[in-house]
C-alpha cells in the first residue's frame, strides 16, 4: 500500500532555517491564520508560545515542528498541498526568522484526485 500524501512539506532551505532556529530558540511551531497582511504568512514561534485551540487544525510537521492553520483558512486550502519555503526579505515582526533578513512563505499546488482520496484526516485543536 502506498503511503498517504502529506499536506505540508518544506524546501531544503526552509528545513535548514528551521534547524538553525531550533538550535537558537529550542523547539518551534508554525501557525498560519489566513488573516490580512502578516497574518496570511506562516509564522514561526517557540513551541507553545502561540496557543492553538479548537479553531485550528494541525496539517502535519515540517522539520519536526508542528504546522497549524486556522480552520477557516484550511477550508479554503484543504484541496492543496503546501510547501513551506523561505525567501529573502522582511517578514512578520513576530515570527522567529524576522531578524535573519528572510521570511517563510507558502507555495501550493492542487492535490491530484488520487491524493485527495488518500489524505489523512487533520487534527483539530491543540495536540494531546
Protein Blocks (a to p, Z undefined) as FASTA:
>chain_A
ZZdddfbdcdfklmmmmmmmmmmnopaddddehpahjllpccdddehkaccdfkbccfbd
eehiacdddfklmmmmmmpccdddddeddddfkbmklmnopacddddddddfklmmmpcc
ddedjeZZ
